[in-house]
Amino acid sequence: MRIVQERFGEMEGKIITATTLINRRGMEVTSINYGCIITSILTPDQYGIKENIVLGFDSLEEYKKHSPYFGAVVGRFAGRIQGSSFTLDGVSYHLPRNNGQNHLHGGVKGFDKAIWDIEVVMGEQEAKVVYSYLSPDGEEGYPGNLHIKVIYTLSDRDELTISYEAVSDKNTLLNVTNHSYFNLSGNLKRDTLEHELTIKSDFFLELGEDLIPTGELLSVQGTTFDFRQGRKLQDGIQFQHPQNKLAGGYDHPFVLNEHNNREIELRDKESGRMLTIETDQPSVVLYSGSQLSSDYTIRGVQCRKYLGVCLETQGFPDNIHHPHLPSTILEAGKVYQSQTKYLFGLTEL
């Protein structure tokens, strides 16, 4: 195992550092302490050619100017909150409106734009980078001083584990995820519409016109939302289910039937690459990149719709307004812990 650190840029008088974790098999994961952004993941295809399989930039300025949360940790609340407000313990909290009338991914300056402290830890069979941040009481409208850690651990099994730990001195909302856009073709050679996805899920959340969950669970049976036996992402654009038309593809939370048991698998037949995701979170938000802009390039490749797909393991968006959904309220003094594992490998040929 190796850890390499390099200067990535400077912001607010602080150095932004790129930390690369490298395992014995040559897999590399690079992240920066601005937003805990994963800037690249290098894995081999079926011919052993190692390429980057996530969307990202090589400069801090590009992230600040163009990035739609590429590779970042988003919070305090991943997803949308309707009306940019919620009530907790009888107190109404008003949040920044950064998505129409609604609040998205923690606000104007969420975790994705914070500068985090860094610690690296080297082990015999794994290497890790620990990012920590204090989100002060009232930041982006949320109550409580929140101490949070995000830990990226790379093992010699080509497994990346993302762990989250947090504690607050007031009751608050907390729903965090990593917002990486995956493209298993390698170096963005193709878009992701031919990627095949499997999700162990019988139900997904219906979205309203503003992409806010209505709270109603819809069966996947007989729809383009049935990924239980695997299907290509292009089905959501080609067959035009009303919910697909609304989102321009997919931007939906799926209720996971199982946890920590290969519940999500993404495959690219041409490269032979496969990504398996296991999590303790109740849902995964599948976002097919339908809102990606085409007015910039990513490492020389023109950005465009469907160039990357997000698989955001998290609690349900806007669940504070839907009490029948699992809660994301973090009680004062209680420790929040969550973990998602990403196993990179090859499909059976």
Contacts in CASP RR format, 6 or more apart in sequence:
PFRMAT RR
TARGET T0000
AUTHOR 0000-0000-0000
METHOD contacts of the structure
MODEL  1
MRIVQERFGEMEGKIITATTLINRRGMEVTSINYGCIITSILTPDQYGIK
ENIVLGFDSLEEYKKHSPYFGAVVGRFAGRIQGSSFTLDGVSYHLPRNNG
QNHLHGGVKGFDKAIWDIEVVMGEQEAKVVYSYLSPDGEEGYPGNLHIKV
IYTLSDRDELTISYEAVSDKNTLLNVTNHSYFNLSGNLKRDTLEHELTIK
SDFFLELGEDLIPTGELLSVQGTTFDFRQGRKLQDGIQFQHPQNKLAGGY
DHPFVLNEHNNREIELRDKESGRMLTIETDQPSVVLYSGSQLSSDYTIRG
VQCRKYLGVCLETQGFPDNIHHPHLPSTILEAGKVYQSQTKYLFGLTEL
1 21 0 8 1.000
1 22 0 8 1.000
1 23 0 8 1.000
1 24 0 8 1.000
1 122 0 8 1.000
1 123 0 8 1.000
1 124 0 8 1.000
1 125 0 8 1.000
1 126 0 8 1.000
1 127 0 8 1.000
1 154 0 8 1.000
1 156 0 8 1.000
2 21 0 8 1.000
2 22 0 8 1.000
2 127 0 8 1.000
3 19 0 8 1.000
3 20 0 8 1.000
3 21 0 8 1.000
3 22 0 8 1.000
3 120 0 8 1.000
3 122 0 8 1.000
3 127 0 8 1.000
3 129 0 8 1.000
4 19 0 8 1.000
4 20 0 8 1.000
4 22 0 8 1.000
5 17 0 8 1.000
5 18 0 8 1.000
5 19 0 8 1.000
5 20 0 8 1.000
5 120 0 8 1.000
6 17 0 8 1.000
6 18 0 8 1.000
6 20 0 8 1.000
7 15 0 8 1.000
7 16 0 8 1.000
7 17 0 8 1.000
7 18 0 8 1.000
8 16 0 8 1.000
8 17 0 8 1.000
8 18 0 8 1.000
8 32 0 8 1.000
8 34 0 8 1.000
8 60 0 8 1.000
9 15 0 8 1.000
9 16 0 8 1.000
9 59 0 8 1.000
9 60 0 8 1.000
10 16 0 8 1.000
10 60 0 8 1.000
11 34 0 8 1.000
11 60 0 8 1.000
11 115 0 8 1.000
12 115 0 8 1.000
14 115 0 8 1.000
16 32 0 8 1.000
16 33 0 8 1.000
16 34 0 8 1.000
16 60 0 8 1.000
16 115 0 8 1.000
17 32 0 8 1.000
17 33 0 8 1.000
17 118 0 8 1.000
18 30 0 8 1.000
18 31 0 8 1.000
18 32 0 8 1.000
18 39 0 8 1.000
19 30 0 8 1.000
19 31 0 8 1.000
19 32 0 8 1.000
19 33 0 8 1.000
19 118 0 8 1.000
19 120 0 8 1.000
19 129 0 8 1.000
20 28 0 8 1.000
20 29 0 8 1.000
20 30 0 8 1.000
21 28 0 8 1.000
21 29 0 8 1.000
21 30 0 8 1.000
21 127 0 8 1.000
21 128 0 8 1.000
21 129 0 8 1.000
21 152 0 8 1.000
21 154 0 8 1.000
22 28 0 8 1.000
22 127 0 8 1.000
22 154 0 8 1.000
23 126 0 8 1.000
23 127 0 8 1.000
23 154 0 8 1.000
23 155 0 8 1.000
23 156 0 8 1.000
23 158 0 8 1.000
24 156 0 8 1.000
25 156 0 8 1.000
25 158 0 8 1.000
26 42 0 8 1.000
26 50 0 8 1.000
27 41 0 8 1.000
27 42 0 8 1.000
27 43 0 8 1.000
27 44 0 8 1.000
27 154 0 8 1.000
27 158 0 8 1.000
27 344 0 8 1.000
28 40 0 8 1.000
28 41 0 8 1.000
28 42 0 8 1.000
28 50 0 8 1.000
29 38 0 8 1.000
29 40 0 8 1.000
29 41 0 8 1.000
29 42 0 8 1.000
29 152 0 8 1.000
29 154 0 8 1.000
29 160 0 8 1.000
30 38 0 8 1.000
30 39 0 8 1.000
30 40 0 8 1.000
30 41 0 8 1.000
31 37 0 8 1.000
31 38 0 8 1.000
31 39 0 8 1.000
31 129 0 8 1.000
31 131 0 8 1.000
31 152 0 8 1.000
32 39 0 8 1.000
32 60 0 8 1.000
33 115 0 8 1.000
33 116 0 8 1.000
33 117 0 8 1.000
33 118 0 8 1.000
33 131 0 8 1.000
34 60 0 8 1.000
34 63 0 8 1.000
34 113 0 8 1.000
34 114 0 8 1.000
34 115 0 8 1.000
34 116 0 8 1.000
35 72 0 8 1.000
35 73 0 8 1.000
35 111 0 8 1.000
35 112 0 8 1.000
35 113 0 8 1.000
35 114 0 8 1.000
35 115 0 8 1.000
35 116 0 8 1.000
35 131 0 8 1.000
36 72 0 8 1.000
36 73 0 8 1.000
36 111 0 8 1.000
36 112 0 8 1.000
36 116 0 8 1.000
36 131 0 8 1.000
36 150 0 8 1.000
36 152 0 8 1.000
36 178 0 8 1.000
37 56 0 8 1.000
37 63 0 8 1.000
37 67 0 8 1.000
37 70 0 8 1.000
37 71 0 8 1.000
37 72 0 8 1.000
37 73 0 8 1.000
37 112 0 8 1.000
38 54 0 8 1.000
38 71 0 8 1.000
38 152 0 8 1.000
38 178 0 8 1.000
38 180 0 8 1.000
39 54 0 8 1.000
39 56 0 8 1.000
39 57 0 8 1.000
39 58 0 8 1.000
39 71 0 8 1.000
40 52 0 8 1.000
40 54 0 8 1.000
40 56 0 8 1.000
41 52 0 8 1.000
41 53 0 8 1.000
41 54 0 8 1.000
41 160 0 8 1.000
41 180 0 8 1.000
41 344 0 8 1.000
42 50 0 8 1.000
42 51 0 8 1.000
42 52 0 8 1.000
42 53 0 8 1.000
43 50 0 8 1.000
43 51 0 8 1.000
43 53 0 8 1.000
43 158 0 8 1.000
43 273 0 8 1.000
43 344 0 8 1.000
43 345 0 8 1.000
44 50 0 8 1.000
44 51 0 8 1.000
44 346 0 8 1.000
45 51 0 8 1.000
45 186 0 8 1.000
45 271 0 8 1.000
45 272 0 8 1.000
45 273 0 8 1.000
45 346 0 8 1.000
46 271 0 8 1.000
46 272 0 8 1.000
46 273 0 8 1.000
46 346 0 8 1.000
46 347 0 8 1.000
46 349 0 8 1.000
51 186 0 8 1.000
51 187 0 8 1.000
52 186 0 8 1.000
52 187 0 8 1.000
52 188 0 8 1.000
52 299 0 8 1.000
53 182 0 8 1.000
53 183 0 8 1.000
53 184 0 8 1.000
53 185 0 8 1.000
53 186 0 8 1.000
53 273 0 8 1.000
53 275 0 8 1.000
53 344 0 8 1.000
54 70 0 8 1.000
54 71 0 8 1.000
54 180 0 8 1.000
54 181 0 8 1.000
54 182 0 8 1.000
54 183 0 8 1.000
55 70 0 8 1.000
55 71 0 8 1.000
55 180 0 8 1.000
55 181 0 8 1.000
55 183 0 8 1.000
55 188 0 8 1.000
55 298 0 8 1.000
55 303 0 8 1.000
55 307 0 8 1.000
55 308 0 8 1.000
56 63 0 8 1.000
56 67 0 8 1.000
56 70 0 8 1.000
56 71 0 8 1.000
56 181 0 8 1.000
56 298 0 8 1.000
56 299 0 8 1.000
57 63 0 8 1.000
57 66 0 8 1.000
57 67 0 8 1.000
57 70 0 8 1.000
57 298 0 8 1.000
57 299 0 8 1.000
58 299 0 8 1.000
62 296 0 8 1.000
63 70 0 8 1.000
65 296 0 8 1.000
66 293 0 8 1.000
66 296 0 8 1.000
66 303 0 8 1.000
68 291 0 8 1.000
68 292 0 8 1.000
68 293 0 8 1.000
69 105 0 8 1.000
69 112 0 8 1.000
69 179 0 8 1.000
70 179 0 8 1.000
70 180 0 8 1.000
70 181 0 8 1.000
71 178 0 8 1.000
71 179 0 8 1.000
71 180 0 8 1.000
71 181 0 8 1.000
72 111 0 8 1.000
72 112 0 8 1.000
72 178 0 8 1.000
72 179 0 8 1.000
73 111 0 8 1.000
73 112 0 8 1.000
73 131 0 8 1.000
73 150 0 8 1.000
73 176 0 8 1.000
73 177 0 8 1.000
73 178 0 8 1.000
73 179 0 8 1.000
74 105 0 8 1.000
74 106 0 8 1.000
74 110 0 8 1.000
74 111 0 8 1.000
74 112 0 8 1.000
74 176 0 8 1.000
74 177 0 8 1.000
74 178 0 8 1.000
74 179 0 8 1.000
75 105 0 8 1.000
75 106 0 8 1.000
75 110 0 8 1.000
75 111 0 8 1.000
75 112 0 8 1.000
75 174 0 8 1.000
75 175 0 8 1.000
75 176 0 8 1.000
75 177 0 8 1.000
76 106 0 8 1.000
76 110 0 8 1.000
76 111 0 8 1.000
76 135 0 8 1.000
76 139 0 8 1.000
76 140 0 8 1.000
76 142 0 8 1.000
76 146 0 8 1.000
76 172 0 8 1.000
76 173 0 8 1.000
76 174 0 8 1.000
76 175 0 8 1.000
76 176 0 8 1.000
77 103 0 8 1.000
77 105 0 8 1.000
77 106 0 8 1.000
77 142 0 8 1.000
77 173 0 8 1.000
77 174 0 8 1.000
77 175 0 8 1.000
77 328 0 8 1.000
78 105 0 8 1.000
78 106 0 8 1.000
78 175 0 8 1.000
78 176 0 8 1.000
78 177 0 8 1.000
78 179 0 8 1.000
78 285 0 8 1.000
78 312 0 8 1.000
78 314 0 8 1.000
78 315 0 8 1.000
78 317 0 8 1.000
79 104 0 8 1.000
79 105 0 8 1.000
79 106 0 8 1.000
79 175 0 8 1.000
79 285 0 8 1.000
79 314 0 8 1.000
79 317 0 8 1.000
79 318 0 8 1.000
80 99 0 8 1.000
80 102 0 8 1.000
80 103 0 8 1.000
80 104 0 8 1.000
80 210 0 8 1.000
80 211 0 8 1.000
80 212 0 8 1.000
80 317 0 8 1.000
80 318 0 8 1.000
81 95 0 8 1.000
81 102 0 8 1.000
81 103 0 8 1.000
81 104 0 8 1.000
81 317 0 8 1.000
81 318 0 8 1.000
81 320 0 8 1.000
81 321 0 8 1.000
82 102 0 8 1.000
82 210 0 8 1.000
82 212 0 8 1.000
82 318 0 8 1.000
82 321 0 8 1.000
83 97 0 8 1.000
83 101 0 8 1.000
83 102 0 8 1.000
83 103 0 8 1.000
84 94 0 8 1.000
84 95 0 8 1.000
84 96 0 8 1.000
84 97 0 8 1.000
84 101 0 8 1.000
84 102 0 8 1.000
84 103 0 8 1.000
85 92 0 8 1.000
85 93 0 8 1.000
85 94 0 8 1.000
85 95 0 8 1.000
85 103 0 8 1.000
86 92 0 8 1.000
86 93 0 8 1.000
86 95 0 8 1.000
86 173 0 8 1.000
86 320 0 8 1.000
86 321 0 8 1.000
87 93 0 8 1.000
88 143 0 8 1.000
88 171 0 8 1.000
88 172 0 8 1.000
88 173 0 8 1.000
88 320 0 8 1.000
88 329 0 8 1.000
89 171 0 8 1.000
91 143 0 8 1.000
93 141 0 8 1.000
93 142 0 8 1.000
93 143 0 8 1.000
94 141 0 8 1.000
95 103 0 8 1.000
95 106 0 8 1.000
95 107 0 8 1.000
95 140 0 8 1.000
95 141 0 8 1.000
95 142 0 8 1.000
96 103 0 8 1.000
96 107 0 8 1.000
96 108 0 8 1.000
96 140 0 8 1.000
96 141 0 8 1.000
97 103 0 8 1.000
98 104 0 8 1.000
98 105 0 8 1.000
98 107 0 8 1.000
98 108 0 8 1.000
100 210 0 8 1.000
101 210 0 8 1.000
102 210 0 8 1.000
102 212 0 8 1.000
105 112 0 8 1.000
105 179 0 8 1.000
106 140 0 8 1.000
106 142 0 8 1.000
107 140 0 8 1.000
108 140 0 8 1.000
109 139 0 8 1.000
109 140 0 8 1.000
110 139 0 8 1.000
110 140 0 8 1.000
111 133 0 8 1.000
111 135 0 8 1.000
111 148 0 8 1.000
111 176 0 8 1.000
112 179 0 8 1.000
114 133 0 8 1.000
114 135 0 8 1.000
116 131 0 8 1.000
116 132 0 8 1.000
116 133 0 8 1.000
116 150 0 8 1.000
117 131 0 8 1.000
117 132 0 8 1.000
117 133 0 8 1.000
118 129 0 8 1.000
118 130 0 8 1.000
118 131 0 8 1.000
119 129 0 8 1.000
119 130 0 8 1.000
119 132 0 8 1.000
120 127 0 8 1.000
120 128 0 8 1.000
120 129 0 8 1.000
120 130 0 8 1.000
121 127 0 8 1.000
121 128 0 8 1.000
121 129 0 8 1.000
121 130 0 8 1.000
125 155 0 8 1.000
125 156 0 8 1.000
126 153 0 8 1.000
126 154 0 8 1.000
126 155 0 8 1.000
126 156 0 8 1.000
127 153 0 8 1.000
127 154 0 8 1.000
128 151 0 8 1.000
128 152 0 8 1.000
128 153 0 8 1.000
128 154 0 8 1.000
129 151 0 8 1.000
129 152 0 8 1.000
130 149 0 8 1.000
130 150 0 8 1.000
130 151 0 8 1.000
131 149 0 8 1.000
131 150 0 8 1.000
131 151 0 8 1.000
131 152 0 8 1.000
132 147 0 8 1.000
132 148 0 8 1.000
132 149 0 8 1.000
132 150 0 8 1.000
133 147 0 8 1.000
133 148 0 8 1.000
133 149 0 8 1.000
134 145 0 8 1.000
134 146 0 8 1.000
134 147 0 8 1.000
134 148 0 8 1.000
135 142 0 8 1.000
135 145 0 8 1.000
135 146 0 8 1.000
135 148 0 8 1.000
136 144 0 8 1.000
136 145 0 8 1.000
137 143 0 8 1.000
137 144 0 8 1.000
137 145 0 8 1.000
137 169 0 8 1.000
137 170 0 8 1.000
138 144 0 8 1.000
142 172 0 8 1.000
142 173 0 8 1.000
143 168 0 8 1.000
143 170 0 8 1.000
143 171 0 8 1.000
143 172 0 8 1.000
144 168 0 8 1.000
144 169 0 8 1.000
144 170 0 8 1.000
144 172 0 8 1.000
144 332 0 8 1.000
145 168 0 8 1.000
145 169 0 8 1.000
145 170 0 8 1.000
146 166 0 8 1.000
146 167 0 8 1.000
146 168 0 8 1.000
146 172 0 8 1.000
146 174 0 8 1.000
146 330 0 8 1.000
147 166 0 8 1.000
147 167 0 8 1.000
147 168 0 8 1.000
148 164 0 8 1.000
148 165 0 8 1.000
148 166 0 8 1.000
148 176 0 8 1.000
149 163 0 8 1.000
149 164 0 8 1.000
149 165 0 8 1.000
149 166 0 8 1.000
150 162 0 8 1.000
150 163 0 8 1.000
150 164 0 8 1.000
150 176 0 8 1.000
151 161 0 8 1.000
151 162 0 8 1.000
151 163 0 8 1.000
151 164 0 8 1.000
151 165 0 8 1.000
152 160 0 8 1.000
152 161 0 8 1.000
152 162 0 8 1.000
153 160 0 8 1.000
153 161 0 8 1.000
153 162 0 8 1.000
153 163 0 8 1.000
154 160 0 8 1.000
155 161 0 8 1.000
157 343 0 8 1.000
158 343 0 8 1.000
158 344 0 8 1.000
158 345 0 8 1.000
159 341 0 8 1.000
159 342 0 8 1.000
159 343 0 8 1.000
159 344 0 8 1.000
160 341 0 8 1.000
160 342 0 8 1.000
160 344 0 8 1.000
161 339 0 8 1.000
161 340 0 8 1.000
161 341 0 8 1.000
161 342 0 8 1.000
162 178 0 8 1.000
162 339 0 8 1.000
162 340 0 8 1.000
162 341 0 8 1.000
162 342 0 8 1.000
163 337 0 8 1.000
163 338 0 8 1.000
163 339 0 8 1.000
164 176 0 8 1.000
164 336 0 8 1.000
164 337 0 8 1.000
164 338 0 8 1.000
164 339 0 8 1.000
165 335 0 8 1.000
165 336 0 8 1.000
165 337 0 8 1.000
166 174 0 8 1.000
166 176 0 8 1.000
166 330 0 8 1.000
166 335 0 8 1.000
166 336 0 8 1.000
167 333 0 8 1.000
167 334 0 8 1.000
167 335 0 8 1.000
167 336 0 8 1.000
168 174 0 8 1.000
168 330 0 8 1.000
168 332 0 8 1.000
168 333 0 8 1.000
169 332 0 8 1.000
169 333 0 8 1.000
170 332 0 8 1.000
171 329 0 8 1.000
171 330 0 8 1.000
171 331 0 8 1.000
171 332 0 8 1.000
172 329 0 8 1.000
172 330 0 8 1.000
172 332 0 8 1.000
173 320 0 8 1.000
173 328 0 8 1.000
173 329 0 8 1.000
173 330 0 8 1.000
174 328 0 8 1.000
174 330 0 8 1.000
174 336 0 8 1.000
175 314 0 8 1.000
175 315 0 8 1.000
175 317 0 8 1.000
175 319 0 8 1.000
175 328 0 8 1.000
176 314 0 8 1.000
176 338 0 8 1.000
177 281 0 8 1.000
177 285 0 8 1.000
177 312 0 8 1.000
177 313 0 8 1.000
177 314 0 8 1.000
178 312 0 8 1.000
178 313 0 8 1.000
178 340 0 8 1.000
179 310 0 8 1.000
179 312 0 8 1.000
180 310 0 8 1.000
181 289 0 8 1.000
181 307 0 8 1.000
181 308 0 8 1.000
181 309 0 8 1.000
181 310 0 8 1.000
182 192 0 8 1.000
182 266 0 8 1.000
182 275 0 8 1.000
182 308 0 8 1.000
182 309 0 8 1.000
182 310 0 8 1.000
182 311 0 8 1.000
183 190 0 8 1.000
183 191 0 8 1.000
183 192 0 8 1.000
183 195 0 8 1.000
183 307 0 8 1.000
183 308 0 8 1.000
183 309 0 8 1.000
184 192 0 8 1.000
184 195 0 8 1.000
184 266 0 8 1.000
184 267 0 8 1.000
184 268 0 8 1.000
184 271 0 8 1.000
184 272 0 8 1.000
184 273 0 8 1.000
184 274 0 8 1.000
184 275 0 8 1.000
185 191 0 8 1.000
185 192 0 8 1.000
185 268 0 8 1.000
185 270 0 8 1.000
185 271 0 8 1.000
186 271 0 8 1.000
186 273 0 8 1.000
187 299 0 8 1.000
187 301 0 8 1.000
188 298 0 8 1.000
188 299 0 8 1.000
188 301 0 8 1.000
188 307 0 8 1.000
190 270 0 8 1.000
191 304 0 8 1.000
191 305 0 8 1.000
191 306 0 8 1.000
191 307 0 8 1.000
191 308 0 8 1.000
192 233 0 8 1.000
192 268 0 8 1.000
192 288 0 8 1.000
192 306 0 8 1.000
192 307 0 8 1.000
192 308 0 8 1.000
192 309 0 8 1.000
193 232 0 8 1.000
193 233 0 8 1.000
193 234 0 8 1.000
193 237 0 8 1.000
193 306 0 8 1.000
194 232 0 8 1.000
194 233 0 8 1.000
194 234 0 8 1.000
194 268 0 8 1.000
194 269 0 8 1.000
194 270 0 8 1.000
195 232 0 8 1.000
195 233 0 8 1.000
195 266 0 8 1.000
195 267 0 8 1.000
195 268 0 8 1.000
195 309 0 8 1.000
196 230 0 8 1.000
196 231 0 8 1.000
196 232 0 8 1.000
196 233 0 8 1.000
196 266 0 8 1.000
196 267 0 8 1.000
196 268 0 8 1.000
196 269 0 8 1.000
197 227 0 8 1.000
197 230 0 8 1.000
197 231 0 8 1.000
197 232 0 8 1.000
197 233 0 8 1.000
197 264 0 8 1.000
197 265 0 8 1.000
197 266 0 8 1.000
197 267 0 8 1.000
197 286 0 8 1.000
197 309 0 8 1.000
198 227 0 8 1.000
198 228 0 8 1.000
198 229 0 8 1.000
198 230 0 8 1.000
198 264 0 8 1.000
198 265 0 8 1.000
198 266 0 8 1.000
198 267 0 8 1.000
199 227 0 8 1.000
199 228 0 8 1.000
199 254 0 8 1.000
199 256 0 8 1.000
199 263 0 8 1.000
199 264 0 8 1.000
199 284 0 8 1.000
199 286 0 8 1.000
200 228 0 8 1.000
200 256 0 8 1.000
200 257 0 8 1.000
200 258 0 8 1.000
200 261 0 8 1.000
200 263 0 8 1.000
200 264 0 8 1.000
201 220 0 8 1.000
201 227 0 8 1.000
201 228 0 8 1.000
201 254 0 8 1.000
201 255 0 8 1.000
201 256 0 8 1.000
201 257 0 8 1.000
201 263 0 8 1.000
201 284 0 8 1.000
202 219 0 8 1.000
202 220 0 8 1.000
202 221 0 8 1.000
202 228 0 8 1.000
202 255 0 8 1.000
202 257 0 8 1.000
203 217 0 8 1.000
203 218 0 8 1.000
203 219 0 8 1.000
203 220 0 8 1.000
203 254 0 8 1.000
203 255 0 8 1.000
204 217 0 8 1.000
204 218 0 8 1.000
204 220 0 8 1.000
204 225 0 8 1.000
204 243 0 8 1.000
204 252 0 8 1.000
204 253 0 8 1.000
204 254 0 8 1.000
204 255 0 8 1.000
205 213 0 8 1.000
205 214 0 8 1.000
205 215 0 8 1.000
205 216 0 8 1.000
205 217 0 8 1.000
205 218 0 8 1.000
205 252 0 8 1.000
205 253 0 8 1.000
205 254 0 8 1.000
205 255 0 8 1.000
205 283 0 8 1.000
205 316 0 8 1.000
205 317 0 8 1.000
206 213 0 8 1.000
206 214 0 8 1.000
206 215 0 8 1.000
206 216 0 8 1.000
206 217 0 8 1.000
206 218 0 8 1.000
206 243 0 8 1.000
207 213 0 8 1.000
207 214 0 8 1.000
207 243 0 8 1.000
207 246 0 8 1.000
207 247 0 8 1.000
207 251 0 8 1.000
207 252 0 8 1.000
208 214 0 8 1.000
208 246 0 8 1.000
209 246 0 8 1.000
211 246 0 8 1.000
211 247 0 8 1.000
211 251 0 8 1.000
212 317 0 8 1.000
212 318 0 8 1.000
213 253 0 8 1.000
213 316 0 8 1.000
213 317 0 8 1.000
213 318 0 8 1.000
213 319 0 8 1.000
213 322 0 8 1.000
215 318 0 8 1.000
215 322 0 8 1.000
215 324 0 8 1.000
215 325 0 8 1.000
217 255 0 8 1.000
218 225 0 8 1.000
218 243 0 8 1.000
220 226 0 8 1.000
220 227 0 8 1.000
220 228 0 8 1.000
220 254 0 8 1.000
223 241 0 8 1.000
224 231 0 8 1.000
224 235 0 8 1.000
224 236 0 8 1.000
224 239 0 8 1.000
224 241 0 8 1.000
224 244 0 8 1.000
225 241 0 8 1.000
225 243 0 8 1.000
225 250 0 8 1.000
225 252 0 8 1.000
225 254 0 8 1.000
227 254 0 8 1.000
233 250 0 8 1.000
233 288 0 8 1.000
233 306 0 8 1.000
233 309 0 8 1.000
236 244 0 8 1.000
236 249 0 8 1.000
236 250 0 8 1.000
236 288 0 8 1.000
237 244 0 8 1.000
237 248 0 8 1.000
237 249 0 8 1.000
237 288 0 8 1.000
237 306 0 8 1.000
243 252 0 8 1.000
244 250 0 8 1.000
247 288 0 8 1.000
247 290 0 8 1.000
248 288 0 8 1.000
248 290 0 8 1.000
249 288 0 8 1.000
249 290 0 8 1.000
250 286 0 8 1.000
250 287 0 8 1.000
250 288 0 8 1.000
250 290 0 8 1.000
251 285 0 8 1.000
251 286 0 8 1.000
251 287 0 8 1.000
251 288 0 8 1.000
251 289 0 8 1.000
251 290 0 8 1.000
252 285 0 8 1.000
252 286 0 8 1.000
253 283 0 8 1.000
253 284 0 8 1.000
253 285 0 8 1.000
253 314 0 8 1.000
253 315 0 8 1.000
253 316 0 8 1.000
253 317 0 8 1.000
254 283 0 8 1.000
254 284 0 8 1.000
254 285 0 8 1.000
254 286 0 8 1.000
255 282 0 8 1.000
255 283 0 8 1.000
256 263 0 8 1.000
256 264 0 8 1.000
256 279 0 8 1.000
256 281 0 8 1.000
256 282 0 8 1.000
256 283 0 8 1.000
256 284 0 8 1.000
257 263 0 8 1.000
259 278 0 8 1.000
259 279 0 8 1.000
259 280 0 8 1.000
259 281 0 8 1.000
260 278 0 8 1.000
260 279 0 8 1.000
260 280 0 8 1.000
260 341 0 8 1.000
261 278 0 8 1.000
262 276 0 8 1.000
262 278 0 8 1.000
263 277 0 8 1.000
263 278 0 8 1.000
263 279 0 8 1.000
263 284 0 8 1.000
264 276 0 8 1.000
264 277 0 8 1.000
264 278 0 8 1.000
264 279 0 8 1.000
264 284 0 8 1.000
264 311 0 8 1.000
264 313 0 8 1.000
265 274 0 8 1.000
265 275 0 8 1.000
265 276 0 8 1.000
265 277 0 8 1.000
266 274 0 8 1.000
266 275 0 8 1.000
266 277 0 8 1.000
266 309 0 8 1.000
266 311 0 8 1.000
267 273 0 8 1.000
267 274 0 8 1.000
267 275 0 8 1.000
267 347 0 8 1.000
268 274 0 8 1.000
269 347 0 8 1.000
272 346 0 8 1.000
272 347 0 8 1.000
272 349 0 8 1.000
273 344 0 8 1.000
273 345 0 8 1.000
273 346 0 8 1.000
273 347 0 8 1.000
274 344 0 8 1.000
274 345 0 8 1.000
274 346 0 8 1.000
274 347 0 8 1.000
275 342 0 8 1.000
275 343 0 8 1.000
275 344 0 8 1.000
275 345 0 8 1.000
276 342 0 8 1.000
276 343 0 8 1.000
276 345 0 8 1.000
277 284 0 8 1.000
277 311 0 8 1.000
277 313 0 8 1.000
277 340 0 8 1.000
277 341 0 8 1.000
277 342 0 8 1.000
277 343 0 8 1.000
278 340 0 8 1.000
278 341 0 8 1.000
278 343 0 8 1.000
279 313 0 8 1.000
279 338 0 8 1.000
279 339 0 8 1.000
279 340 0 8 1.000
279 341 0 8 1.000
280 338 0 8 1.000
280 339 0 8 1.000
280 340 0 8 1.000
281 313 0 8 1.000
281 314 0 8 1.000
281 315 0 8 1.000
281 338 0 8 1.000
281 340 0 8 1.000
282 315 0 8 1.000
282 316 0 8 1.000
282 326 0 8 1.000
283 313 0 8 1.000
283 314 0 8 1.000
283 315 0 8 1.000
283 316 0 8 1.000
284 311 0 8 1.000
284 312 0 8 1.000
284 313 0 8 1.000
284 314 0 8 1.000
285 310 0 8 1.000
285 311 0 8 1.000
285 312 0 8 1.000
285 314 0 8 1.000
285 317 0 8 1.000
286 309 0 8 1.000
286 310 0 8 1.000
286 311 0 8 1.000
287 309 0 8 1.000
287 310 0 8 1.000
287 312 0 8 1.000
288 306 0 8 1.000
288 308 0 8 1.000
288 309 0 8 1.000
289 305 0 8 1.000
289 306 0 8 1.000
289 307 0 8 1.000
289 308 0 8 1.000
289 309 0 8 1.000
289 310 0 8 1.000
290 305 0 8 1.000
290 306 0 8 1.000
291 305 0 8 1.000
292 303 0 8 1.000
292 304 0 8 1.000
292 305 0 8 1.000
292 306 0 8 1.000
292 307 0 8 1.000
292 308 0 8 1.000
293 303 0 8 1.000
294 302 0 8 1.000
294 303 0 8 1.000
294 304 0 8 1.000
294 305 0 8 1.000
295 303 0 8 1.000
296 303 0 8 1.000
297 303 0 8 1.000
298 307 0 8 1.000
301 307 0 8 1.000
313 340 0 8 1.000
315 326 0 8 1.000
315 328 0 8 1.000
316 322 0 8 1.000
316 325 0 8 1.000
316 326 0 8 1.000
316 328 0 8 1.000
319 325 0 8 1.000
319 326 0 8 1.000
319 327 0 8 1.000
319 328 0 8 1.000
320 328 0 8 1.000
320 329 0 8 1.000
330 336 0 8 1.000
END
